[in-house]
Structures are given as structure tokens and as C-alpha cells.
Amino acid sequence: MRVRLCLRFGCLDSQFRDGDVVTGPAIRSLRESLSLSQVGFAAHLGVSSNTVARWERGEIIPGRDSL
């Protein structure tokens, strides 16, 4: 699965194979590489900051539509 996150300052691509689970540390690493807070990252993805926090803690796994 290809994840493309486009923000006003550019796009960041991450490559995931079909069936890969996007882990909490991978989401946090992506967010931090963009120098975004959980609130800012959530705003760009159209989800709540609580959802991002739960992804990063591994409590829930994001669906393909979320990323």
C-alpha cells in the first residue's frame, strides 16, 4: 500500500506492501519527520488528535481510508 500525505509544503510518500500493518512507531516517526504535533497531523488527515494518539499507542490500527 502506498501512503501519500500531502501538506501545504509538499508530499511525503511511504511504501507499505499489501497486508502490512502500519504500526504506532511508524505513524509517530512519519508525524515527527514532518515536524507536526498530533493535533496538526490529525488536522491534515481529517481525524481527531485522540485518534492519532491511539494509533501511536497501538490501541487501534488506522484503516486505509484514514491514511
DOLUM-909672 format. One record per atom (N, C-alpha, C): residue number from 1; residue in one letter; x, y, z. Coordinates in pm, whole numbers, plus 50000, padded with zeros to 5 digits. Layout:
<pt n="NUM" res="A" px="X" py="Y" pz="Z"/>
...
% end
This chain:
<pt n="1" res="M" px="50086" py="49882" pz="50000"/>
<pt n="1" res="M" px="50000" py="50000" pz="50000"/>
<pt n="1" res="M" px="50089" py="50123" pz="50000"/>
<pt n="2" res="R" px="50056" py="50217" pz="49920"/>
<pt n="2" res="R" px="50132" py="50341" pz="49913"/>
<pt n="2" res="R" px="50056" py="50445" pz="49993"/>
<pt n="3" res="V" px="50125" py="50507" pz="50086"/>
<pt n="3" res="V" px="50066" py="50613" pz="50166"/>
<pt n="3" res="V" px="50125" py="50744" pz="50119"/>
<pt n="4" res="R" px="50042" py="50836" pz="50078"/>
<pt n="4" res="R" px="50088" py="50966" pz="50031"/>
<pt n="4" res="R" px="50019" py="51071" pz="50116"/>
<pt n="5" res="L" px="50098" py="51144" pz="50191"/>
<pt n="5" res="L" px="50046" py="51250" pz="50276"/>
<pt n="5" res="L" px="50090" py="51383" pz="50216"/>
<pt n="6" res="C" px="49996" py="51461" pz="50169"/>
<pt n="6" res="C" px="50027" py="51589" pz="50108"/>
<pt n="6" res="C" px="49983" py="51701" pz="50200"/>
<pt n="7" res="L" px="50076" py="51786" pz="50228"/>
<pt n="7" res="L" px="50051" py="51903" pz="50312"/>
<pt n="7" res="L" px="50083" py="52027" pz="50230"/>
<pt n="8" res="R" px="50057" py="52141" pz="50282"/>
<pt n="8" res="R" px="50077" py="52264" pz="50204"/>
<pt n="8" res="R" px="50222" py="52284" pz="50163"/>
<pt n="9" res="F" px="50316" py="52219" pz="50232"/>
<pt n="9" res="F" px="50457" py="52237" pz="50199"/>
<pt n="9" res="F" px="50516" py="52121" pz="50120"/>
<pt n="10" res="G" px="50433" py="52029" pz="50077"/>
<pt n="10" res="G" px="50482" py="51918" pz="49995"/>
<pt n="10" res="G" px="50417" py="51786" pz="50032"/>
<pt n="11" res="C" px="50462" py="51682" pz="49968"/>
<pt n="11" res="C" px="50407" py="51548" pz="49989"/>
<pt n="11" res="C" px="50516" py="51455" pz="50042"/>
<pt n="12" res="L" px="50475" py="51361" pz="50123"/>
<pt n="12" res="L" px="50563" py="51259" pz="50175"/>
<pt n="12" res="L" px="50503" py="51124" pz="50140"/>
<pt n="13" res="D" px="50583" py="51038" pz="50079"/>
<pt n="13" res="D" px="50537" py="50906" pz="50041"/>
<pt n="13" res="D" px="50601" py="50802" pz="50131"/>
<pt n="14" res="S" px="50523" py="50705" pz="50170"/>
<pt n="14" res="S" px="50575" py="50588" pz="50241"/>
<pt n="14" res="S" px="50522" py="50466" pz="50169"/>
<pt n="15" res="Q" px="50605" py="50368" pz="50156"/>
<pt n="15" res="Q" px="50567" py="50246" pz="50083"/>
<pt n="15" res="Q" px="50537" py="50135" pz="50183"/>
<pt n="16" res="F" px="50419" py="50078" pz="50173"/>
<pt n="16" res="F" px="50380" py="49962" pz="50250"/>
<pt n="16" res="F" px="50329" py="49857" pz="50153"/>
<pt n="17" res="R" px="50368" py="49734" pz="50174"/>
<pt n="17" res="R" px="50314" py="49626" pz="50092"/>
<pt n="17" res="R" px="50173" py="49593" pz="50137"/>
<pt n="18" res="D" px="50093" py="49540" pz="50046"/>
<pt n="18" res="D" px="49959" py="49497" pz="50083"/>
<pt n="18" res="D" px="49969" py="49399" pz="50198"/>
<pt n="19" res="G" px="49885" py="49418" pz="50297"/>
<pt n="19" res="G" px="49885" py="49331" pz="50413"/>
<pt n="19" res="G" px="49973" py="49381" pz="50526"/>
<pt n="20" res="D" px="50060" py="49480" pz="50499"/>
<pt n="20" res="D" px="50142" py="49537" pz="50606"/>
<pt n="20" res="D" px="50052" py="49610" pz="50705"/>
<pt n="21" res="V" px="50087" py="49599" pz="50829"/>
<pt n="21" res="V" px="50018" py="49674" pz="50933"/>
<pt n="21" res="V" px="50102" py="49797" pz="50963"/>
<pt n="22" res="V" px="50039" py="49912" pz="50959"/>
<pt n="22" res="V" px="50109" py="50036" pz="50992"/>
<pt n="22" res="V" px="50113" py="50045" pz="51144"/>
<pt n="23" res="T" px="50232" py="50037" pz="51200"/>
<pt n="23" res="T" px="50246" py="50033" pz="51345"/>
<pt n="23" res="T" px="50247" py="50173" pz="51406"/>
<pt n="24" res="G" px="50223" py="50177" pz="51536"/>
<pt n="24" res="G" px="50227" py="50303" pz="51609"/>
<pt n="24" res="G" px="50359" py="50375" pz="51594"/>
<pt n="25" res="P" px="50473" py="50307" pz="51613"/>
<pt n="25" res="P" px="50601" py="50374" pz="51595"/>
<pt n="25" res="P" px="50621" py="50429" pz="51454"/>
<pt n="26" res="A" px="50568" py="50359" pz="51352"/>
<pt n="26" res="A" px="50581" py="50408" pz="51214"/>
<pt n="26" res="A" px="50500" py="50536" pz="51195"/>
<pt n="27" res="I" px="50382" py="50541" pz="51254"/>
<pt n="27" res="I" px="50298" py="50661" pz="51244"/>
<pt n="27" res="I" px="50365" py="50776" pz="51317"/>
<pt n="28" res="R" px="50416" py="50749" pz="51435"/>
<pt n="28" res="R" px="50483" py="50855" pz="51511"/>
<pt n="28" res="R" px="50606" py="50905" pz="51436"/>
<pt n="29" res="S" px="50683" py="50814" pz="51379"/>
<pt n="29" res="S" px="50802" py="50853" pz="51303"/>
<pt n="29" res="S" px="50765" py="50940" pz="51184"/>
<pt n="30" res="L" px="50661" py="50902" pz="51113"/>
<pt n="30" res="L" px="50614" py="50982" pz="51000"/>
<pt n="30" res="L" px="50573" py="51121" pz="51046"/>
<pt n="31" res="R" px="50494" py="51127" pz="51152"/>
<pt n="31" res="R" px="50448" py="51256" pz="51206"/>
<pt n="31" res="R" px="50565" py="51342" pz="51248"/>
<pt n="32" res="E" px="50660" py="51284" pz="51320"/>
<pt n="32" res="E" px="50775" py="51361" pz="51368"/>
<pt n="32" res="E" px="50867" py="51404" pz="51253"/>
<pt n="33" res="S" px="50876" py="51322" pz="51147"/>
<pt n="33" res="S" px="50959" py="51361" pz="51033"/>
<pt n="33" res="S" px="50901" py="51484" pz="50962"/>
<pt n="34" res="L" px="50772" py="51506" pz="50981"/>
<pt n="34" res="L" px="50705" py="51623" pz="50925"/>
<pt n="34" res="L" px="50703" py="51740" pz="51023"/>
<pt n="35" res="S" px="50761" py="51719" pz="51141"/>
<pt n="35" res="S" px="50763" py="51821" pz="51246"/>
<pt n="35" res="S" px="50622" py="51869" pz="51282"/>
<pt n="36" res="L" px="50531" py="51772" pz="51294"/>
<pt n="36" res="L" px="50393" py="51805" pz="51329"/>
<pt n="36" res="L" px="50358" py="51750" pz="51466"/>
<pt n="37" res="S" px="50276" py="51824" pz="51537"/>
<pt n="37" res="S" px="50219" py="51774" pz="51661"/>
<pt n="37" res="S" px="50109" py="51675" pz="51625"/>
<pt n="38" res="Q" px="50060" py="51603" pz="51725"/>
<pt n="38" res="Q" px="49948" py="51512" pz="51699"/>
<pt n="38" res="Q" px="49827" py="51591" pz="51650"/>
<pt n="39" res="V" px="49808" py="51709" pz="51704"/>
<pt n="39" res="V" px="49694" py="51793" pz="51664"/>
<pt n="39" res="V" px="49708" py="51833" pz="51517"/>
<pt n="40" res="G" px="49826" py="51879" pz="51479"/>
<pt n="40" res="G" px="49848" py="51920" pz="51341"/>
<pt n="40" res="G" px="49838" py="51805" pz="51243"/>
<pt n="41" res="F" px="49896" py="51691" pz="51279"/>
<pt n="41" res="F" px="49890" py="51572" pz="51195"/>
<pt n="41" res="F" px="49745" py="51529" pz="51176"/>
<pt n="42" res="A" px="49670" py="51528" pz="51286"/>
<pt n="42" res="A" px="49529" py="51489" pz="51281"/>
<pt n="42" res="A" px="49449" py="51583" pz="51191"/>
<pt n="43" res="A" px="49478" py="51712" pz="51200"/>
<pt n="43" res="A" px="49405" py="51809" pz="51118"/>
<pt n="43" res="A" px="49427" py="51783" pz="50969"/>
<pt n="44" res="H" px="49550" py="51751" pz="50931"/>
<pt n="44" res="H" px="49579" py="51724" pz="50790"/>
<pt n="44" res="H" px="49513" py="51595" pz="50741"/>
<pt n="45" res="L" px="49492" py="51500" pz="50831"/>
<pt n="45" res="L" px="49431" py="51373" pz="50793"/>
<pt n="45" res="L" px="49279" py="51372" pz="50810"/>
<pt n="46" res="G" px="49226" py="51475" pz="50875"/>
<pt n="46" res="G" px="49082" py="51480" pz="50896"/>
<pt n="46" res="G" px="49032" py="51386" pz="51003"/>
<pt n="47" res="V" px="49117" py="51360" pz="51104"/>
<pt n="47" res="V" px="49078" py="51276" pz="51218"/>
<pt n="47" res="V" px="49105" py="51356" pz="51345"/>
<pt n="48" res="S" px="49064" py="51304" pz="51458"/>
<pt n="48" res="S" px="49088" py="51374" pz="51584"/>
<pt n="48" res="S" px="49230" py="51346" pz="51635"/>
<pt n="49" res="S" px="49281" py="51435" pz="51718"/>
<pt n="49" res="S" px="49413" py="51413" pz="51777"/>
<pt n="49" res="S" px="49410" py="51291" pz="51869"/>
<pt n="50" res="N" px="49296" py="51263" pz="51928"/>
<pt n="50" res="N" px="49282" py="51144" pz="52012"/>
<pt n="50" res="N" px="49302" py="51018" pz="51928"/>
<pt n="51" res="T" px="49252" py="51020" pz="51805"/>
<pt n="51" res="T" px="49269" py="50906" pz="51715"/>
<pt n="51" res="T" px="49417" py="50885" pz="51685"/>
<pt n="52" res="V" px="49488" py="50993" pz="51655"/>
<pt n="52" res="V" px="49632" py="50983" pz="51627"/>
<pt n="52" res="V" px="49705" py="50927" pz="51749"/>
<pt n="53" res="A" px="49671" py="50976" pz="51867"/>
<pt n="53" res="A" px="49735" py="50927" pz="51990"/>
<pt n="53" res="A" px="49709" py="50777" pz="52008"/>
<pt n="54" res="R" px="49589" py="50733" pz="51981"/>
<pt n="54" res="R" px="49555" py="50591" pz="51994"/>
<pt n="54" res="R" px="49628" py="50507" pz="51890"/>
<pt n="55" res="W" px="49646" py="50560" pz="51769"/>
<pt n="55" res="W" px="49726" py="50490" pz="51668"/>
<pt n="55" res="W" px="49867" py="50470" pz="51718"/>
<pt n="56" res="E" px="49925" py="50579" pz="51767"/>
<pt n="56" res="E" px="50065" py="50576" pz="51810"/>
<pt n="56" res="E" px="50087" py="50483" pz="51930"/>
<pt n="57" res="R" px="49988" py="50471" pz="52016"/>
<pt n="57" res="R" px="49998" py="50380" pz="52131"/>
<pt n="57" res="R" px="49965" py="50236" pz="52093"/>
<pt n="58" res="G" px="49919" py="50215" pz="51970"/>
<pt n="58" res="G" px="49885" py="50080" pz="51925"/>
<pt n="58" res="G" px="49751" py="50031" pz="51974"/>
<pt n="59" res="E" px="49667" py="50121" pz="52023"/>
<pt n="59" res="E" px="49534" py="50081" pz="52072"/>
<pt n="59" res="E" px="49440" py="50048" pz="51956"/>
<pt n="60" res="I" px="49456" py="50120" pz="51846"/>
<pt n="60" res="I" px="49377" py="50094" pz="51727"/>
<pt n="60" res="I" px="49470" py="50104" pz="51606"/>
<pt n="61" res="I" px="49429" py="50041" pz="51498"/>
<pt n="61" res="I" px="49508" py="50043" pz="51374"/>
<pt n="61" res="I" px="49431" py="50127" pz="51272"/>
<pt n="62" res="P" px="49498" py="50220" pz="51208"/>
<pt n="62" res="P" px="49427" py="50304" pz="51111"/>
<pt n="62" res="P" px="49381" py="50223" pz="50990"/>
<pt n="63" res="G" px="49264" py="50257" pz="50943"/>
<pt n="63" res="G" px="49215" py="50197" pz="50819"/>
<pt n="63" res="G" px="49284" py="50262" pz="50701"/>
<pt n="64" res="R" px="49279" py="50196" pz="50588"/>
<pt n="64" res="R" px="49341" py="50252" pz="50467"/>
<pt n="64" res="R" px="49285" py="50388" pz="50432"/>
<pt n="65" res="D" px="49156" py="50410" pz="50458"/>
<pt n="65" res="D" px="49095" py="50538" pz="50425"/>
<pt n="65" res="D" px="49145" py="50651" pz="50512"/>
<pt n="66" res="S" px="49193" py="50619" pz="50631"/>
<pt n="66" res="S" px="49242" py="50722" pz="50723"/>
<pt n="66" res="S" px="49375" py="50779" pz="50678"/>
<pt n="67" res="L" px="49460" py="50695" pz="50621"/>
<pt n="67" res="L" px="49592" py="50740" pz="50578"/>
<pt n="67" res="L" px="49591" py="50764" pz="50429"/>
% end
